[in-house]
Amino acid sequence: MAILKRGLAGEPVKLLQRKLGIEVDGRFGAKTEEALKAYQQKNGLAADGVAGPDTFVQMQLFELMLLKTGTSGESVKKLQAALGVTADGRFGPATEKAVRDFQEQSGLEADGLAGPATLAKLNLFREITPEVVEKSHVPGEATEAAAPAPGAAPMQAGTAASGRRSIWETVKSFFD
């Protein structure tokens, strides 16, 4: 799932730490968890120390938005309403199919993942601009065989060929 929690490391963690105004080391440890829980509590979110789509929206970290099977919350409900499927807030097979269909009709790679490019095409969040879509990628190997790190989200299609990859592919566990 495209969430950040204790034990993970990578570029998305650095973005979160910057937003929280704490030391930026790219490792989601106790200090990051504590700062995140305080932020969540202050802003009316579930203070669980896990950053997911609803926390990213609240924090204006739209470049980290990645809704996929298993994701839940208000952001998923908003996506479902825009796609015309039952808006129960749980991203399951029907939502994935609707995302794939929308992507296919919109000329996007039909991977069933609702990342910034798909969300921008849906005009779901006015804050997701072309600049935000660009920030959701990092330079990568220009090879189709590039595999995501363990636990990372699958690569958004077309990114390897363009020498870019999803920022989520930088996520790894620092306990490994």
C-alpha positions in Angstrom: 0.0 0.0 0.0 1.2 3.5 -0.7 1.6 4.6 2.9 4.5 5.8 5.0 5.1 4.2 8.4 7.8 3.5 10.9 10.7 1.4 9.4 10.5 2.8 5.9 13.0 5.0 4.2 13.3 6.9 0.9 12.4 10.1 -0.9 8.7 10.1 0.2 9.9 10.0 3.8 12.1 13.0 3.2 9.2 15.0 1.8 7.1 14.1 4.8 9.9 15.1 7.2 10.3 18.4 5.5 6.6 19.1 5.8 6.6 18.2 9.5 9.6 20.5 10.0 11.8 17.9 11.5 15.3 16.6 10.7 15.4 15.2 7.2 17.2 11.9 7.1 14.8 9.9 4.9 14.3 7.3 7.6 10.9 6.9 9.2 11.8 6.3 12.9 10.4 7.2 16.3 10.9 11.0 15.9 9.0 11.0 12.5 6.2 8.9 13.9 5.9 11.2 17.0 5.8 14.3 14.9 3.3 12.8 12.5 1.0 11.7 15.3 1.1 15.2 16.7 0.3 16.6 13.3 -2.6 14.2 12.7 -4.1 14.8 16.2 -3.9 18.6 15.7 -5.6 18.4 12.3 -8.4 16.0 13.1 -7.0 12.9 11.5 -6.6 9.5 13.0 -3.5 9.9 15.0 -2.0 6.5 14.1 1.4 7.6 13.0 0.8 6.3 9.5 0.8 8.7 6.5 -1.6 7.7 3.8 -3.7 9.5 1.2 -5.9 11.4 3.6 -2.9 12.6 5.5 -1.1 13.5 2.3 -4.2 15.6 1.2 -4.2 17.4 4.6 -0.5 18.1 4.3 -0.7 19.2 0.7 1.7 16.4 -0.4 -0.2 15.6 -3.5 2.9 14.3 -5.2 2.7 11.3 -2.8 -0.9 10.5 -3.7 -1.2 6.9 -4.9 -4.6 5.2 -4.5 -4.6 1.5 -5.3 -6.2 -1.8 -4.2 -6.3 -1.9 -0.4 -6.3 1.8 0.1 -9.2 3.3 2.0 -10.5 6.7 3.2 -12.0 9.9 2.1 -9.6 10.3 -0.9 -10.8 6.9 -2.2 -14.4 7.9 -1.7 -13.8 11.1 -3.7 -12.2 9.0 -6.5 -15.0 6.5 -6.5 -17.6 9.3 -6.8 -15.7 10.8 -9.7 -15.6 7.5 -11.5 -19.3 6.7 -10.8 -18.8 3.6 -8.7 -20.1 2.9 -5.3 -18.4 5.3 -3.0 -17.7 3.2 0.1 -14.1 4.5 0.6 -12.5 1.1 0.0 -10.4 0.7 -3.2 -11.3 -2.8 -4.3 -11.6 -4.7 -7.7 -14.6 -2.5 -8.9 -12.7 0.7 -8.3 -9.5 -0.7 -9.9 -11.5 -1.7 -13.0 -13.1 1.8 -13.1 -9.7 3.4 -12.8 -8.3 1.1 -15.6 -11.2 2.0 -17.9 -10.8 5.7 -17.2 -7.1 5.5 -17.9 -7.6 3.7 -21.1 -10.2 6.2 -22.3 -8.0 9.1 -21.3 -4.8 7.9 -23.1 -3.0 7.0 -19.8 -1.3 3.7 -19.1 -4.1 1.5 -17.8 -2.4 0.2 -14.7 -5.3 0.6 -12.2 -3.2 2.8 -9.9 -4.6 6.3 -9.3 -1.5 8.4 -8.9 -1.0 12.1 -9.6 -1.3 11.8 -13.4 -4.6 10.0 -13.2 -5.9 12.2 -10.4 -5.0 15.3 -12.5 -6.8 13.9 -15.5 -9.9 13.4 -13.3 -9.6 17.0 -11.9 -10.1 15.4 -8.5 -7.8 17.8 -6.6 -7.3 21.2 -8.1 -3.9 21.2 -6.4 -2.6 18.4 -8.6 -0.9 20.5 -11.3 1.6 19.4 -14.0 4.3 20.4 -11.6 2.9 18.1 -8.9 2.8 15.2 -11.4 6.4 15.9 -12.3 7.4 16.0 -8.6 5.9 12.5 -8.2 8.7 11.1 -10.3 12.5 10.8 -9.7 15.2 10.2 -12.3 15.5 6.5 -13.0 17.1 3.9 -15.1 15.9 4.0 -18.6 15.2 0.3 -18.7 11.9 -1.6 -18.9 13.3 -4.3 -16.6 13.7 -2.0 -13.6 11.9 -3.6 -10.7 10.5 -1.7 -7.7 12.1 -2.1 -4.3 10.4 -4.6 -2.0 7.2 -3.1 -0.6 7.3 -0.3 -3.1 4.4 0.6 -5.4 4.6 -0.8 -8.9 6.2 1.5 -11.4 3.7 3.8 -13.3 3.9 2.6 -16.8 5.9 4.5 -19.3 8.2 6.0 -16.6 11.1 3.6 -17.3 11.2 4.4 -21.0 11.3 8.1 -20.2 14.1 7.7 -17.6 11.7 8.5 -14.8 10.2 6.4 -12.1 7.6 6.8 -9.4 8.9 8.4 -6.2 7.3 5.4 -4.4 10.0 3.1 -6.0 12.6 4.8 -3.7 10.8 3.4 -0.6 12.6 0.6 1.2 12.7 -0.8 4.7 15.7 0.4 6.7 15.4 -2.7 8.9 16.6 -4.9 6.0 
